[in-house]
């Protein structure tokens, strides 16, 4: 069973958001649109790079703490994963949760989700696997979970850092509203030296550049646009004031791109802001959780202080 966002609806959302973002005074496109089938596979390749520390560091924390996570109520009920990402992280938890009844991955990329769900079904044939092809940044509504099952939300990869701080509060509150008695395991990237961060998001092999530029290729494929990828370059910038890495696509010349009947003009040096990755220390993220209806039960960090995995519990807002 797979619940899908209707393709026509998703295509309409994609077209309207792309045009709105590219005709704004400061051009920007939501990072969720980076993850089509090609983008999802490119991101998996990024997670294998030496320069990209978050995946292996988070995995190490999960390995060290997995027995503690197995004691959470949801480990004997239903695990909902937001963003069907690295199978290594998912398999680590599923392998440690022998009494889990339901696994429900939610991802915007339907084909990537289908592949991930298929791998889990083959590895755990007695587990009910219910993939949901949807944008989890939208209200989740009523998920097909049995009401008597305790729920554990798995939100790895520091995906929460892709959202503006106010948006992160709204998202976490939406998750809490959909699963008001859940626990959550969430990955959060921490502030660190600029050189380490920039290399992680602009790797020497150019895989992250290909990932970012694929967004323009996707617009070409889906909307009949005429972006010339050679006339743009990937840039990763550290914004110290906002404590975040920003990914941009920079125009290398004055140029006009056509999307349907719309002309999009670019000045040389002008950028499309495609992604943020906020870095949170303990105090900053505790403020996010308290405003969104979650309580921090535990915080685990690697020995070098690069990354944190937090255990949260849903609570009532005042």
N, C-alpha and C positions, 0 to 999 in steps of 0.2 A: 504494500500500500504506500503510495506517495501522494501527498497533497501538493498541488501545484498552484502557483500564481498563473492565471491565464496568460499565454504568450502575447496575445494582442494587448492586454493591459500593461504588461511589462514593457513591450515595445513602445507604447504610448508614453509611459512614464520616462523611458530612456530618451526619446526624442524631445519631450518637453523640457526635461531637466538639462539636457545638453544645450539646447538652444537658449534656455534661460541663463545658464552659467556662462556661455560664451558671448552673450550680448550684454552682460553686466559690466559696470565700470571697471571692476577688477575681476578678470575672468577666473572662474573656479568651477570645478566639477567634483561631485561627491566621490570619495574613494571607493564606494561600493561598486561603481561601474568599472573599476579596474579588473573585477573578478568575473570575466566571461570564462569560457573553457580554456582558451589559450592563457589568459592572465592567471587563472588558478594553477595551471601546471607550471607556469613561470615562477609563481610565488613559492611553490613547493621546491623548485630548484634553488631559489634564494635561501631557503631555510637550511640547505646543505652547505652553504658557503662558509669558509673559515671566517670571513669578515662579519658574518651575521650571527652575533652571539645569542640573541634572545631565545631561539628555539632550543639549542643544546643546553643553555643555562636553565631554562624553565623545566626541561625534561629531567635534568639532574635533581632539581628540587622535588618534582613529582615522584621520582623514584625513591628519594629519601623519605617521603611523607606518605606514600601510598597506603601503608598499613593503618595510619591514622585516618585517612580519608575513608577507608573501608568501614570505619565505625560510625560514619554519618548515616542518619536514617535513610536518606535517598539511595545509598549503596545497596539497599535491600528492596528498592522500589523501582523508580524510573529515573534514568539519567537523560537530561535534555542538553545537547551540545549546541552552542550557538556558533555557527561558522564551522563547517565540516572540514577541519584542517588536517594537521599532521596525524596520520594513522598511528604513529609511534606513541603519541600522547594518549590517544583514545584507547589503543590496545593495552597500554599500561594499566589504565583504570579498569577497563572491562575485565582484564585478566585477574585483577585483585578483588573483583566484586562478584563472587560466584552465585550470590543470591539475587542479583539484579534481574528484574522481570522485563523491563522495557528500555530500549535505547532509541532516542528520538533526536537525530541530527537535523538542524535547520540551517539551510544555506540558500543563497540567492542564485547560485550556479547549478541548474538542474542536472546537467550531465556530470559535473564534478561530484555532486551529491549522490547520484545514482551509483557511480563507481565506488565511492567511499562506503555507502550502505551495503553494496554487494560484497565488498571485502569483509565487512563485519558479519554479515549473514553466513558467509562461508566459514569464518573462524569460530563463530558462536551460533551453531544451528538451533540451539534451544532458546535463544534470546529473541523476543519480539522486537524487530527492527522497523521503526515507523519513520521514514524520512519525510521531511516537510520542506518542499521547495518554495521558499518565501523570503521576503526581506524582513529580517528580525528587528530592524529599526522601526518598523511600523507596528501598531498595536497587535499583539499576538492573538488576541481573542481567546476563544475556548479551544485549547489544545486537546487532542483526543487521549487524555490521560484518565485512568481509572481514579475516581475521587478518593478511594481508600489508600492509594499508593503514595508513600512519601516521595518527594522529588529532590533530586540533586541537579543543579544547573552547572554545567562545565563550560567556562568561557575563557579559553586559553589564548595565548599568543599576544597578549597586551592589545587586543583589538579595541578595548575600551579607550585606549589612547588615541584612536583615530578620530574621536569625537571632540568637538568643543566642550569645555567643562560643563556648560549649561546643558548641552545635548547629552552628555554622559549621565547627568542627573536624571534627565527625562527618560533615557533608555533604561537605566537601572530601576527606576520607579515603574516603568511599563512591565519589566520582567517580574518585579515583585507583585504587581497587580494581577498578572496572569497566573502566578504561582505563589500565593501569599504565605505559604508555610514552608517554603523551600529553603534549602541551604545552597550555597554557591561556592565553587572553587574558581577563582579568577586570577589570571596572570596580569601583572602590572610591571612595566619597565620603569627603571629608576634613573634619575639624573646622573650624568657622568661626563667625562671629558669630551670636548667637542670633536677632537680628532677620531676617537673611537666611534662616536655616533655618526659622523659624516661618512666614514668608510663603510659602516654597516648599511647605509642607505644609498651609497654610490660606490659599489664594489668594483675592484680593479678589473674583474672579468666582464663587466658590463651587463650582467643579468638583470639587475634592478633597472638599468636604463631601458632594456628591452621590455621589461614589465610595464614601465610607465609609458613608453612610446606605443605599446600595444593598444592603449586606450584610443589613440588617434586612428590606428588601423581598424579598431572596432567601429568607430564612428564612420569611417569610410565604408566598411562592409555593410553596416546596418542602415545607415542613413544616406548612402550614396554621396558622401562628401569627397573632397579632393585634396585632403591633407597630403603634403609631401613630407614624409618622415625625415628625410635628410635635411630639411629646413628647420628642424626643431632639435633641441638637445635636452636631456634630462639633467636636472640640478637638485641637489640635496643641500638644504640650508639649516643651520642651527639658529633658532629664535630663542635667545636666552631669556628675554623678558617673559615669554609665554611658556618657557621650559618645554619646547617641542622642536622636533625635526619637521621641516616642511619639504615636500616634494613638489617640484614645479617642472613644467615643460616650457622651455624658453624659445621664442621665435628668433631665428638667426638672421632675419631680414625683414624689411617692410614687405608685407604680403597680404593677399586677400584669399580666404578659403571660402568655398561655396558649399553650403549644406541645403540641398533642395533649392528653394527660392530665396534663401537668406545668404547674404554676403557677410562674412566675418572678417574684419580688418585687424591685422596685427602690426604693431610697430616693432622694429628691431629691438630686441632686448625685453619685450613684453612677455609675460609668462601666464600660463594657465596653472593655477594652484590645484593640485590633484590629491594631495594627502597631507594630513597632520599625523604626527605620532608624539603625543604628550608623554612626558616623563614625570612620574609622581614620587615624591618622598612619602613617608608614612603619614605625616600630618596632612599633606595636601589631599591624599586619597581618602583618609578618614573623613575629611569634610565632605567629599563627594558621596560617600556611602551614607553618612548620617542624614544628608539632605534627601536621599532617595529611598529611605526606608529599609536600610540594611545595617546590621551590626557586625563589626569585625570581631570574630572569635579567635583568629590566629593569623599571624603573619610569618612566613618563612622566606628567608633570603639566602642566596648562595654566599660562600665565604668571601667573594670579592665584592659583594654588595651591588651586583649588576642588575638583579631582577628579583621580584618578589612574587610569591603565590600566596594569596589571602583566602581564608575560609570565612565566609559570611553567612549570616542567618537573617532571614526576612523578619521584619518587625513592623508594628503599626506606626504610622506617622501621627504626630500630634494633631 
